[in-house]
Amino acid sequence: MLLPLFPLKSIFFPGETVPLHIFEERYKQLIRDCRNEALTFGIPVYIHKQIAYGTEVQLVEVVNTYKGGEMDVVCVGRQVFKVLSFQNQLPYKLYAGGEVEFLEDIRNASDELKVGVLGKIKVLYGLMDVPFRADPVEKFNIYRLIHKIGLSFEQEYQLLQMQTEKERLEYINRHLSTTIGVLKEVDRTKGAIKMNGDFKNFDPLDFEDFKIR
């Protein structure tokens, strides 16, 4: 499928709200075309000086239009795609485009795995003293939380390419286990440092039990 492309150093996931400030002429034209022709466009991730995967988005609303033609727009993420080819400028257009292949999204995670991941997210937020209200398991969608569990840009990019929910949740489960372990160790270390100057009561020793070797 040929899709207009708007490469960015950002990662968006299906279902995610995508706020964009549009100021370049080529992307002003793209947004006008989206409004007039009900087009969708792709945001391929620019990483390691290349583009390979991204997310199709749909324009929802033009929130503000400024005197110079700049716009604040809101889009929503739809499907993940792989870039097959890239054109710096589509025919008769200012903006880029390319052939893409949409990735299948297989929802195959068990409720047990979802509950386990939600439990670890709750623990993580508790260690950081951040409020967390879990969705019911039947409404659980990890895409809503991906940006809020401490993943690096590279880790999020890896997740974007995973085609099964089970693979994504297992990956996140391992990440959470590691992160929680690190945070608990940090808390233990902070506690040890804090106690270092405190007065302490020591158990009396029974010298009769001592032996000198």
ABEGO torsion letter per residue (X at the ends): XBBBBBBBABBBBBGBBBBBBBABAAAAAAAAAAAAAGBBBBBBBBBGGBBABBBBBBBABBABBBAAGBBBBBBBBBBBBBBABBBABBBGBABBBBBBBBBBBBBABBAAAAAAAAAAAAAAAAAAGBBBBBBBAAABBAAAAAAAAGBBAAAAAAAAABABAAAAAAAAAAAAAAAAAAAAAAAAAAAAAAAAABBBBBBBBBAAABBBX
